[in-house]
Amino acid sequence: MDDFNTILLKKKTIDKFKKYSKKTSPSYSETLDFMIAFFEDNNLSPYDTLGPNNISFTNTLNKRMDAIVSILRNVEETQLKSTKKLLESLFDEMETVQNPSVAENEFGEPNIITENEELAYYRDADSKNNEKLTQIRYRLGDILKNMRLVKNTFSANHYSLKLTVEQYNTINEKLEEDAL
């Protein structure tokens, strides 16, 4: 248990301290410990006032804000404006290239197709893609049949794929054909 000692203080000071202590903590010792910790943590003495420290903090913060503003202005001038000019020049060039007379000479007359022809085209493309997808699903199923679970005693279990070199080459060739 802690030893207690006495300190002689003026009656007026003791009354103020007791009132303050009731508001902050359950014991006088804790209140005094908190006060001392506050002064030590903030490198203050009881004779310091917080006014100038707040002002210096505000000045420091304002200087940092000015630095950030100057950095943003620099970024705007060096990167954003030059990028904007580059994009504008590209769009200007695109407008000159997209003359109707130039486009007709290069590509000729456009082919006009009916709605039924367009639907038939997309229907055929969809059915071809569905057939390829079905073939890939069957091939994947065949590959998965060749997988075996390898149980390890000291590490995580994993699957092993058992294929011959010929099987691997045929699967690889079919995938390359489908990619084309």
mmCIF file of the C-alpha atoms, coordinates in Angstrom:
data_MODEL
# 
_entry.id   MODEL 
# 
loop_
_atom_site.group_PDB 
_atom_site.id 
_atom_site.type_symbol 
_atom_site.label_atom_id 
_atom_site.label_alt_id 
_atom_site.label_comp_id 
_atom_site.label_asym_id 
_atom_site.label_entity_id 
_atom_site.label_seq_id 
_atom_site.pdbx_PDB_ins_code 
_atom_site.Cartn_x 
_atom_site.Cartn_y 
_atom_site.Cartn_z 
_atom_site.occupancy 
_atom_site.B_iso_or_equiv 
_atom_site.pdbx_formal_charge 
_atom_site.auth_seq_id 
_atom_site.auth_comp_id 
_atom_site.auth_asym_id 
_atom_site.auth_atom_id 
_atom_site.pdbx_PDB_model_num 
ATOM 1   C CA . MET A 1 1   ? 0.000   0.000   0.000    1.00 0.00 ? 1   MET A CA 1 
ATOM 2   C CA . ASP A 1 2   ? 1.166   3.540   -0.736   1.00 0.00 ? 2   ASP A CA 1 
ATOM 3   C CA . ASP A 1 3   ? 2.502   5.680   2.063    1.00 0.00 ? 3   ASP A CA 1 
ATOM 4   C CA . PHE A 1 4   ? 0.682   8.935   2.694    1.00 0.00 ? 4   PHE A CA 1 
ATOM 5   C CA . ASN A 1 5   ? 2.359   12.210  3.582    1.00 0.00 ? 5   ASN A CA 1 
ATOM 6   C CA . THR A 1 6   ? 0.993   15.646  4.219    1.00 0.00 ? 6   THR A CA 1 
ATOM 7   C CA . ILE A 1 7   ? 1.587   18.922  2.437    1.00 0.00 ? 7   ILE A CA 1 
ATOM 8   C CA . LEU A 1 8   ? 0.788   22.259  4.024    1.00 0.00 ? 8   LEU A CA 1 
ATOM 9   C CA . LEU A 1 9   ? -1.379  24.411  1.748    1.00 0.00 ? 9   LEU A CA 1 
ATOM 10  C CA . LYS A 1 10  ? -3.463  27.505  2.243    1.00 0.00 ? 10  LYS A CA 1 
ATOM 11  C CA . LYS A 1 11  ? -7.086  26.875  3.219    1.00 0.00 ? 11  LYS A CA 1 
ATOM 12  C CA . LYS A 1 12  ? -8.371  28.707  0.121    1.00 0.00 ? 12  LYS A CA 1 
ATOM 13  C CA . THR A 1 13  ? -6.233  26.522  -2.178   1.00 0.00 ? 13  THR A CA 1 
ATOM 14  C CA . ILE A 1 14  ? -7.351  23.327  -0.433   1.00 0.00 ? 14  ILE A CA 1 
ATOM 15  C CA . ASP A 1 15  ? -11.024 24.268  -0.877   1.00 0.00 ? 15  ASP A CA 1 
ATOM 16  C CA . LYS A 1 16  ? -10.508 24.948  -4.607   1.00 0.00 ? 16  LYS A CA 1 
ATOM 17  C CA . PHE A 1 17  ? -8.618  21.672  -5.011   1.00 0.00 ? 17  PHE A CA 1 
ATOM 18  C CA . LYS A 1 18  ? -11.321 19.649  -3.221   1.00 0.00 ? 18  LYS A CA 1 
ATOM 19  C CA . LYS A 1 19  ? -14.073 21.096  -5.444   1.00 0.00 ? 19  LYS A CA 1 
ATOM 20  C CA . TYR A 1 20  ? -12.050 20.418  -8.577   1.00 0.00 ? 20  TYR A CA 1 
ATOM 21  C CA . SER A 1 21  ? -11.117 16.922  -7.430   1.00 0.00 ? 21  SER A CA 1 
ATOM 22  C CA . LYS A 1 22  ? -14.755 15.921  -6.910   1.00 0.00 ? 22  LYS A CA 1 
ATOM 23  C CA . LYS A 1 23  ? -15.448 16.775  -10.546  1.00 0.00 ? 23  LYS A CA 1 
ATOM 24  C CA . THR A 1 24  ? -12.532 14.868  -12.057  1.00 0.00 ? 24  THR A CA 1 
ATOM 25  C CA . SER A 1 25  ? -11.645 11.760  -10.081  1.00 0.00 ? 25  SER A CA 1 
ATOM 26  C CA . PRO A 1 26  ? -12.542 9.787   -6.952   1.00 0.00 ? 26  PRO A CA 1 
ATOM 27  C CA . SER A 1 27  ? -9.434  10.646  -4.940   1.00 0.00 ? 27  SER A CA 1 
ATOM 28  C CA . TYR A 1 28  ? -7.207  13.650  -4.355   1.00 0.00 ? 28  TYR A CA 1 
ATOM 29  C CA . SER A 1 29  ? -4.092  11.663  -5.236   1.00 0.00 ? 29  SER A CA 1 
ATOM 30  C CA . GLU A 1 30  ? -5.468  10.658  -8.621   1.00 0.00 ? 30  GLU A CA 1 
ATOM 31  C CA . THR A 1 31  ? -6.416  14.245  -9.423   1.00 0.00 ? 31  THR A CA 1 
ATOM 32  C CA . LEU A 1 32  ? -2.960  15.453  -8.570   1.00 0.00 ? 32  LEU A CA 1 
ATOM 33  C CA . ASP A 1 33  ? -1.369  12.617  -10.591  1.00 0.00 ? 33  ASP A CA 1 
ATOM 34  C CA . PHE A 1 34  ? -3.493  13.555  -13.618  1.00 0.00 ? 34  PHE A CA 1 
ATOM 35  C CA . MET A 1 35  ? -2.485  17.191  -13.298  1.00 0.00 ? 35  MET A CA 1 
ATOM 36  C CA . ILE A 1 36  ? 1.201   16.371  -13.114  1.00 0.00 ? 36  ILE A CA 1 
ATOM 37  C CA . ALA A 1 37  ? 0.916   13.956  -16.055  1.00 0.00 ? 37  ALA A CA 1 
ATOM 38  C CA . PHE A 1 38  ? -0.808  16.652  -18.129  1.00 0.00 ? 38  PHE A CA 1 
ATOM 39  C CA . PHE A 1 39  ? 1.973   19.149  -17.513  1.00 0.00 ? 39  PHE A CA 1 
ATOM 40  C CA . GLU A 1 40  ? 4.687   16.575  -18.229  1.00 0.00 ? 40  GLU A CA 1 
ATOM 41  C CA . ASP A 1 41  ? 3.037   15.176  -21.383  1.00 0.00 ? 41  ASP A CA 1 
ATOM 42  C CA . ASN A 1 42  ? 2.536   18.620  -22.908  1.00 0.00 ? 42  ASN A CA 1 
ATOM 43  C CA . ASN A 1 43  ? 5.902   20.016  -21.797  1.00 0.00 ? 43  ASN A CA 1 
ATOM 44  C CA . LEU A 1 44  ? 4.212   22.824  -19.903  1.00 0.00 ? 44  LEU A CA 1 
ATOM 45  C CA . SER A 1 45  ? 4.881   24.478  -16.618  1.00 0.00 ? 45  SER A CA 1 
ATOM 46  C CA . PRO A 1 46  ? 2.077   25.797  -14.385  1.00 0.00 ? 46  PRO A CA 1 
ATOM 47  C CA . TYR A 1 47  ? 3.231   29.324  -15.252  1.00 0.00 ? 47  TYR A CA 1 
ATOM 48  C CA . ASP A 1 48  ? 2.713   28.845  -19.017  1.00 0.00 ? 48  ASP A CA 1 
ATOM 49  C CA . THR A 1 49  ? -0.433  30.083  -20.683  1.00 0.00 ? 49  THR A CA 1 
ATOM 50  C CA . LEU A 1 50  ? -2.045  28.139  -23.490  1.00 0.00 ? 50  LEU A CA 1 
ATOM 51  C CA . GLY A 1 51  ? -2.845  31.269  -25.541  1.00 0.00 ? 51  GLY A CA 1 
ATOM 52  C CA . PRO A 1 52  ? 0.505   31.678  -27.324  1.00 0.00 ? 52  PRO A CA 1 
ATOM 53  C CA . ASN A 1 53  ? 0.757   27.912  -27.891  1.00 0.00 ? 53  ASN A CA 1 
ATOM 54  C CA . ASN A 1 54  ? -2.631  27.908  -29.616  1.00 0.00 ? 54  ASN A CA 1 
ATOM 55  C CA . ILE A 1 55  ? -1.579  30.846  -31.737  1.00 0.00 ? 55  ILE A CA 1 
ATOM 56  C CA . SER A 1 56  ? 1.677   29.183  -32.732  1.00 0.00 ? 56  SER A CA 1 
ATOM 57  C CA . PHE A 1 57  ? -0.204  25.990  -33.555  1.00 0.00 ? 57  PHE A CA 1 
ATOM 58  C CA . THR A 1 58  ? -2.640  27.976  -35.721  1.00 0.00 ? 58  THR A CA 1 
ATOM 59  C CA . ASN A 1 59  ? 0.244   29.713  -37.489  1.00 0.00 ? 59  ASN A CA 1 
ATOM 60  C CA . THR A 1 60  ? 1.958   26.378  -38.142  1.00 0.00 ? 60  THR A CA 1 
ATOM 61  C CA . LEU A 1 61  ? -1.273  24.919  -39.480  1.00 0.00 ? 61  LEU A CA 1 
ATOM 62  C CA . ASN A 1 62  ? -1.801  27.931  -41.750  1.00 0.00 ? 62  ASN A CA 1 
ATOM 63  C CA . LYS A 1 63  ? 1.735   27.581  -43.120  1.00 0.00 ? 63  LYS A CA 1 
ATOM 64  C CA . ARG A 1 64  ? 1.122   23.894  -43.891  1.00 0.00 ? 64  ARG A CA 1 
ATOM 65  C CA . MET A 1 65  ? -2.170  24.767  -45.612  1.00 0.00 ? 65  MET A CA 1 
ATOM 66  C CA . ASP A 1 66  ? -0.360  27.382  -47.726  1.00 0.00 ? 66  ASP A CA 1 
ATOM 67  C CA . ALA A 1 67  ? 2.205   24.747  -48.676  1.00 0.00 ? 67  ALA A CA 1 
ATOM 68  C CA . ILE A 1 68  ? -0.538  22.333  -49.713  1.00 0.00 ? 68  ILE A CA 1 
ATOM 69  C CA . VAL A 1 69  ? -2.230  25.028  -51.807  1.00 0.00 ? 69  VAL A CA 1 
ATOM 70  C CA . SER A 1 70  ? 1.057   25.802  -53.564  1.00 0.00 ? 70  SER A CA 1 
ATOM 71  C CA . ILE A 1 71  ? 1.634   22.094  -54.260  1.00 0.00 ? 71  ILE A CA 1 
ATOM 72  C CA . LEU A 1 72  ? -1.859  21.766  -55.751  1.00 0.00 ? 72  LEU A CA 1 
ATOM 73  C CA . ARG A 1 73  ? -1.330  24.861  -57.911  1.00 0.00 ? 73  ARG A CA 1 
ATOM 74  C CA . ASN A 1 74  ? 1.977   23.452  -59.120  1.00 0.00 ? 74  ASN A CA 1 
ATOM 75  C CA . VAL A 1 75  ? 0.312   20.143  -60.016  1.00 0.00 ? 75  VAL A CA 1 
ATOM 76  C CA . GLU A 1 76  ? -2.433  21.996  -61.855  1.00 0.00 ? 76  GLU A CA 1 
ATOM 77  C CA . GLU A 1 77  ? 0.029   24.061  -63.868  1.00 0.00 ? 77  GLU A CA 1 
ATOM 78  C CA . THR A 1 78  ? 2.527   21.333  -64.707  1.00 0.00 ? 78  THR A CA 1 
ATOM 79  C CA . GLN A 1 79  ? 0.272   18.311  -65.159  1.00 0.00 ? 79  GLN A CA 1 
ATOM 80  C CA . LEU A 1 80  ? -3.379  19.155  -65.577  1.00 0.00 ? 80  LEU A CA 1 
ATOM 81  C CA . LYS A 1 81  ? -3.094  22.122  -67.915  1.00 0.00 ? 81  LYS A CA 1 
ATOM 82  C CA . SER A 1 82  ? -0.541  20.402  -70.153  1.00 0.00 ? 82  SER A CA 1 
ATOM 83  C CA . THR A 1 83  ? -2.721  17.267  -70.259  1.00 0.00 ? 83  THR A CA 1 
ATOM 84  C CA . LYS A 1 84  ? -5.748  19.385  -71.129  1.00 0.00 ? 84  LYS A CA 1 
ATOM 85  C CA . LYS A 1 85  ? -3.847  21.075  -73.967  1.00 0.00 ? 85  LYS A CA 1 
ATOM 86  C CA . LEU A 1 86  ? -2.722  17.691  -75.268  1.00 0.00 ? 86  LEU A CA 1 
ATOM 87  C CA . LEU A 1 87  ? -6.263  16.315  -75.224  1.00 0.00 ? 87  LEU A CA 1 
ATOM 88  C CA . GLU A 1 88  ? -7.616  19.422  -76.932  1.00 0.00 ? 88  GLU A CA 1 
ATOM 89  C CA . SER A 1 89  ? -5.031  19.099  -79.686  1.00 0.00 ? 89  SER A CA 1 
ATOM 90  C CA . LEU A 1 90  ? -5.968  15.438  -80.167  1.00 0.00 ? 90  LEU A CA 1 
ATOM 91  C CA . PHE A 1 91  ? -9.659  16.322  -80.451  1.00 0.00 ? 91  PHE A CA 1 
ATOM 92  C CA . ASP A 1 92  ? -8.840  19.094  -82.921  1.00 0.00 ? 92  ASP A CA 1 
ATOM 93  C CA . GLU A 1 93  ? -6.948  16.603  -85.073  1.00 0.00 ? 93  GLU A CA 1 
ATOM 94  C CA . MET A 1 94  ? -9.844  14.130  -84.876  1.00 0.00 ? 94  MET A CA 1 
ATOM 95  C CA . GLU A 1 95  ? -12.260 16.790  -86.155  1.00 0.00 ? 95  GLU A CA 1 
ATOM 96  C CA . THR A 1 96  ? -10.091 17.441  -89.196  1.00 0.00 ? 96  THR A CA 1 
ATOM 97  C CA . VAL A 1 97  ? -9.733  13.696  -89.911  1.00 0.00 ? 97  VAL A CA 1 
ATOM 98  C CA . GLN A 1 98  ? -13.441 13.014  -89.627  1.00 0.00 ? 98  GLN A CA 1 
ATOM 99  C CA . ASN A 1 99  ? -14.426 15.041  -92.678  1.00 0.00 ? 99  ASN A CA 1 
ATOM 100 C CA . PRO A 1 100 ? -17.387 13.409  -94.425  1.00 0.00 ? 100 PRO A CA 1 
ATOM 101 C CA . SER A 1 101 ? -15.676 13.615  -97.823  1.00 0.00 ? 101 SER A CA 1 
ATOM 102 C CA . VAL A 1 102 ? -12.548 11.848  -96.512  1.00 0.00 ? 102 VAL A CA 1 
ATOM 103 C CA . ALA A 1 103 ? -14.577 9.083   -94.805  1.00 0.00 ? 103 ALA A CA 1 
ATOM 104 C CA . GLU A 1 104 ? -16.611 8.320   -97.949  1.00 0.00 ? 104 GLU A CA 1 
ATOM 105 C CA . ASN A 1 105 ? -13.489 8.109   -100.116 1.00 0.00 ? 105 ASN A CA 1 
ATOM 106 C CA . GLU A 1 106 ? -11.738 5.679   -97.787  1.00 0.00 ? 106 GLU A CA 1 
ATOM 107 C CA . PHE A 1 107 ? -14.596 3.363   -96.887  1.00 0.00 ? 107 PHE A CA 1 
ATOM 108 C CA . GLY A 1 108 ? -17.036 3.692   -99.766  1.00 0.00 ? 108 GLY A CA 1 
ATOM 109 C CA . GLU A 1 109 ? -20.801 3.440   -99.400  1.00 0.00 ? 109 GLU A CA 1 
ATOM 110 C CA . PRO A 1 110 ? -22.111 1.968   -96.146  1.00 0.00 ? 110 PRO A CA 1 
ATOM 111 C CA . ASN A 1 111 ? -23.990 -1.319  -96.376  1.00 0.00 ? 111 ASN A CA 1 
ATOM 112 C CA . ILE A 1 112 ? -27.533 -1.001  -95.135  1.00 0.00 ? 112 ILE A CA 1 
ATOM 113 C CA . ILE A 1 113 ? -28.962 -4.210  -93.723  1.00 0.00 ? 113 ILE A CA 1 
ATOM 114 C CA . THR A 1 114 ? -32.437 -4.980  -92.528  1.00 0.00 ? 114 THR A CA 1 
ATOM 115 C CA . GLU A 1 115 ? -33.412 -5.696  -88.964  1.00 0.00 ? 115 GLU A CA 1 
ATOM 116 C CA . ASN A 1 116 ? -34.030 -9.384  -89.757  1.00 0.00 ? 116 ASN A CA 1 
ATOM 117 C CA . GLU A 1 117 ? -30.562 -9.791  -91.248  1.00 0.00 ? 117 GLU A CA 1 
ATOM 118 C CA . GLU A 1 118 ? -29.035 -8.175  -88.179  1.00 0.00 ? 118 GLU A CA 1 
ATOM 119 C CA . LEU A 1 119 ? -31.028 -10.452 -85.848  1.00 0.00 ? 119 LEU A CA 1 
ATOM 120 C CA . ALA A 1 120 ? -30.009 -13.520 -87.872  1.00 0.00 ? 120 ALA A CA 1 
ATOM 121 C CA . TYR A 1 121 ? -26.349 -12.479 -87.702  1.00 0.00 ? 121 TYR A CA 1 
ATOM 122 C CA . TYR A 1 122 ? -26.401 -12.077 -83.922  1.00 0.00 ? 122 TYR A CA 1 
ATOM 123 C CA . ARG A 1 123 ? -28.443 -15.269 -83.451  1.00 0.00 ? 123 ARG A CA 1 
ATOM 124 C CA . ASP A 1 124 ? -25.851 -17.263 -85.430  1.00 0.00 ? 124 ASP A CA 1 
ATOM 125 C CA . ALA A 1 125 ? -22.987 -15.710 -83.458  1.00 0.00 ? 125 ALA A CA 1 
ATOM 126 C CA . ASP A 1 126 ? -24.773 -16.510 -80.184  1.00 0.00 ? 126 ASP A CA 1 
ATOM 127 C CA . SER A 1 127 ? -25.363 -20.145 -81.148  1.00 0.00 ? 127 SER A CA 1 
ATOM 128 C CA . LYS A 1 128 ? -21.685 -20.539 -82.156  1.00 0.00 ? 128 LYS A CA 1 
ATOM 129 C CA . ASN A 1 129 ? -20.570 -19.112 -78.825  1.00 0.00 ? 129 ASN A CA 1 
ATOM 130 C CA . ASN A 1 130 ? -22.951 -21.411 -76.950  1.00 0.00 ? 130 ASN A CA 1 
ATOM 131 C CA . GLU A 1 131 ? -21.544 -24.440 -78.803  1.00 0.00 ? 131 GLU A CA 1 
ATOM 132 C CA . LYS A 1 132 ? -17.976 -23.408 -77.915  1.00 0.00 ? 132 LYS A CA 1 
ATOM 133 C CA . LEU A 1 133 ? -19.005 -22.942 -74.299  1.00 0.00 ? 133 LEU A CA 1 
ATOM 134 C CA . THR A 1 134 ? -20.593 -26.387 -74.175  1.00 0.00 ? 134 THR A CA 1 
ATOM 135 C CA . GLN A 1 135 ? -17.449 -27.980 -75.659  1.00 0.00 ? 135 GLN A CA 1 
ATOM 136 C CA . ILE A 1 136 ? -15.265 -26.181 -73.125  1.00 0.00 ? 136 ILE A CA 1 
ATOM 137 C CA . ARG A 1 137 ? -17.498 -27.376 -70.279  1.00 0.00 ? 137 ARG A CA 1 
ATOM 138 C CA . TYR A 1 138 ? -17.164 -31.009 -71.419  1.00 0.00 ? 138 TYR A CA 1 
ATOM 139 C CA . ARG A 1 139 ? -13.386 -30.653 -71.740  1.00 0.00 ? 139 ARG A CA 1 
ATOM 140 C CA . LEU A 1 140 ? -13.193 -29.126 -68.273  1.00 0.00 ? 140 LEU A CA 1 
ATOM 141 C CA . GLY A 1 141 ? -15.273 -31.995 -66.910  1.00 0.00 ? 141 GLY A CA 1 
ATOM 142 C CA . ASP A 1 142 ? -12.849 -34.497 -68.484  1.00 0.00 ? 142 ASP A CA 1 
ATOM 143 C CA . ILE A 1 143 ? -9.907  -32.655 -66.947  1.00 0.00 ? 143 ILE A CA 1 
ATOM 144 C CA . LEU A 1 144 ? -11.529 -32.591 -63.519  1.00 0.00 ? 144 LEU A CA 1 
ATOM 145 C CA . LYS A 1 145 ? -12.035 -36.361 -63.691  1.00 0.00 ? 145 LYS A CA 1 
ATOM 146 C CA . ASN A 1 146 ? -8.240  -36.708 -63.816  1.00 0.00 ? 146 ASN A CA 1 
ATOM 147 C CA . MET A 1 147 ? -7.772  -34.771 -60.570  1.00 0.00 ? 147 MET A CA 1 
ATOM 148 C CA . ARG A 1 148 ? -6.979  -36.642 -57.362  1.00 0.00 ? 148 ARG A CA 1 
ATOM 149 C CA . LEU A 1 149 ? -6.980  -35.410 -53.776  1.00 0.00 ? 149 LEU A CA 1 
ATOM 150 C CA . VAL A 1 150 ? -3.583  -35.645 -52.096  1.00 0.00 ? 150 VAL A CA 1 
ATOM 151 C CA . LYS A 1 151 ? -3.892  -35.729 -48.309  1.00 0.00 ? 151 LYS A CA 1 
ATOM 152 C CA . ASN A 1 152 ? -0.909  -34.414 -46.377  1.00 0.00 ? 152 ASN A CA 1 
ATOM 153 C CA . THR A 1 153 ? -0.305  -35.053 -42.727  1.00 0.00 ? 153 THR A CA 1 
ATOM 154 C CA . PHE A 1 154 ? 1.735   -31.907 -42.006  1.00 0.00 ? 154 PHE A CA 1 
ATOM 155 C CA . SER A 1 155 ? 0.341   -29.401 -44.496  1.00 0.00 ? 155 SER A CA 1 
ATOM 156 C CA . ALA A 1 156 ? -2.872  -28.523 -46.290  1.00 0.00 ? 156 ALA A CA 1 
ATOM 157 C CA . ASN A 1 157 ? -4.443  -31.053 -48.625  1.00 0.00 ? 157 ASN A CA 1 
ATOM 158 C CA . HIS A 1 158 ? -4.298  -30.289 -52.347  1.00 0.00 ? 158 HIS A CA 1 
ATOM 159 C CA . TYR A 1 159 ? -5.411  -31.679 -55.682  1.00 0.00 ? 159 TYR A CA 1 
ATOM 160 C CA . SER A 1 160 ? -3.088  -33.201 -58.226  1.00 0.00 ? 160 SER A CA 1 
ATOM 161 C CA . LEU A 1 161 ? -3.838  -33.374 -61.967  1.00 0.00 ? 161 LEU A CA 1 
ATOM 162 C CA . LYS A 1 162 ? -2.703  -36.623 -63.579  1.00 0.00 ? 162 LYS A CA 1 
ATOM 163 C CA . LEU A 1 163 ? -2.209  -36.111 -67.329  1.00 0.00 ? 163 LEU A CA 1 
ATOM 164 C CA . THR A 1 164 ? 0.153   -37.561 -69.870  1.00 0.00 ? 164 THR A CA 1 
ATOM 165 C CA . VAL A 1 165 ? 2.179   -35.253 -72.077  1.00 0.00 ? 165 VAL A CA 1 
ATOM 166 C CA . GLU A 1 166 ? -0.044  -36.125 -75.058  1.00 0.00 ? 166 GLU A CA 1 
ATOM 167 C CA . GLN A 1 167 ? -3.216  -35.310 -73.139  1.00 0.00 ? 167 GLN A CA 1 
ATOM 168 C CA . TYR A 1 168 ? -1.759  -31.991 -72.029  1.00 0.00 ? 168 TYR A CA 1 
ATOM 169 C CA . ASN A 1 169 ? -0.698  -31.090 -75.583  1.00 0.00 ? 169 ASN A CA 1 
ATOM 170 C CA . THR A 1 170 ? -4.144  -31.911 -77.049  1.00 0.00 ? 170 THR A CA 1 
ATOM 171 C CA . ILE A 1 171 ? -5.893  -29.827 -74.381  1.00 0.00 ? 171 ILE A CA 1 
ATOM 172 C CA . ASN A 1 172 ? -3.496  -26.941 -74.984  1.00 0.00 ? 172 ASN A CA 1 
ATOM 173 C CA . GLU A 1 173 ? -4.015  -27.127 -78.784  1.00 0.00 ? 173 GLU A CA 1 
ATOM 174 C CA . LYS A 1 174 ? -7.819  -27.116 -78.407  1.00 0.00 ? 174 LYS A CA 1 
ATOM 175 C CA . LEU A 1 175 ? -7.655  -24.088 -76.143  1.00 0.00 ? 175 LEU A CA 1 
ATOM 176 C CA . GLU A 1 176 ? -5.482  -22.240 -78.664  1.00 0.00 ? 176 GLU A CA 1 
ATOM 177 C CA . GLU A 1 177 ? -7.942  -23.115 -81.453  1.00 0.00 ? 177 GLU A CA 1 
ATOM 178 C CA . ASP A 1 178 ? -10.862 -21.804 -79.386  1.00 0.00 ? 178 ASP A CA 1 
ATOM 179 C CA . ALA A 1 179 ? -8.999  -18.572 -78.681  1.00 0.00 ? 179 ALA A CA 1 
ATOM 180 C CA . LEU A 1 180 ? -8.692  -17.879 -82.380  1.00 0.00 ? 180 LEU A CA 1 
# 
